[in-house]
Amino acid sequence: MLEKSLLYKVLNQFSGVAKWKQRKKLLAPCFHLDVLRGFLSVFNEQSRKLVEFFQEETTKDFTYIETPVTLTTLDIICETMFGVKVGALENSSSENVQSFRRTAVLVPEYLELISYEFDALNPNMVSGFA
C-alpha cells in the first residue's frame, strides 16, 4: 500500500479535505436518487414558474437573472425542506423574502465576527474555522 508523504498530510490538514469527506458522508443520503424523485414535482413546478417569468422578460433588452433564480431557489428549499410554499418569485416583497434577505446579509457578518474573535483567542490558528 502506498504511504502518503508528510507534505501531503500537512497540506491535507489545512485544505479541509478530511472535513469535506466526513460531511459528504453525512449529506449523501439526502441526495440519493430515490429521495430526490420525491421532490421532482416541486422542482418541475418551480422551474415552470421561472420559465414563465423569463418569457415575460423577453421583451426587455436586459434581464438581471440573479434575483429570480435566487427567489426560485428559496421557493424550492422552503417547499422541499419545510413543506411550506413561500411564493418568493411571485411576491418578492413578502415578509418571508425580506427576512431571508436580511439573514443573507447578517449571517456572513456574524460568521466573520466569530472568526475574528476565535483568531484573537488562539493566535496559533491559521483561520478561525481551520
N, C-alpha and C positions, 0 to 999 in steps of 0.2 A: 504494500500500500504506500502511496506517495505521501510524504510528510510535507506540510506547508512550511514555507520559510518564516523566519522570525519577522521579517519586514511585512510579509503578507498578514500575519497575525496581528501586528500592531496597527496596520492600516485598516484591517477589517474591524477592529475595535472602534476606531474613530469614524468609520464610514456609516455605521448604523445598520449594516447588512444583517448582523445577528438579530437585532431587534426586529427588522423587517420580516425575517423568516418566521419568527415567533408570531408576529401579528398576522402574517399571511395565513398561517395555520389556523388562527382563530377566525379569520374572516372568510376563509374558503367555503365553509358550509353555507354562508349567506348568499354566495353567488353560484351555488350549484344549479345546474340547468333545470332541475325539477322545481326548485324554489322560484327561479326567475319566470318559469312558464306561468306560475300562478299570478304574476303581475303583468302578463302580456296585455291584458285588456286595458290596464291603466296606461301602459306605455303607448298603446295604439291610440287611445282616446286623446291623450295629451299631445301626441305627435300630430294628430289631425288638427287639433286646435292651433298648434304652432304653424302648420302649413297654411291654414286659413288666414291666420294673422299675416303671414308673409305674402300671401296672394293679394291681400288688401294693400300691402306696402309696395306692390309692383308699379304703381302709378308715380311713385316718388323717384327722384334722381338718386337718392342715397338712403339706405336704411342701416341704422346702428343696431346690429343683431345681438349684442351682449345682453341687453336688458330683457328682451323677450325670451332668449334662451335660458337666462338665469331664472326668470319667473316660471318658465315651464319646468325647469329642474326642481324648483321649490314645490310646485304642484305635485310632481311625481314623487318626491321624497315624502311630503306630508301624507299623501294618499297611501303609498306603499308601506311606510314605516308606522304611521299613526292611525291610518284608516280615516283620515279627515280630508275632505275636499275643500281646499282653500280658495281656488279660483283666482290665483295670483295674476295670471296672464290677462284675464278679463277685467280684473279690478286691482290694478297696480297701486292704487292709493288706499287700499284697505288697511285696517289696523294691523292685521297679521303681517302684511308685506312691509309696512313701516317698522314694525317690531323686528322683523328679520333684518332689515337694512341697518337698524341701529346696532343690533347684535353683531352683524358682519363687520362693523367698524370697531366696536368695543372689545370684542374677543381678542383680535390680534394685538391691540394696545395693552390689554391685560396680560397676555402671554409675554409680551416684550418686557413689561414691568417686572413680572415674576422672574424672568430670565436675568435681568439686571440685579435684582435682589439676591438671587441664587448665586450669581457670579461673585457678588460682594461678600457673601458668607463663605465661599470656598474659592479663594483666588487661584488655587492649583488646577481648577477645572478649565478646560478649553472653552466650553459652552455650558450654559445652564441646563441644557437638555441632552448632553452627551451621554 
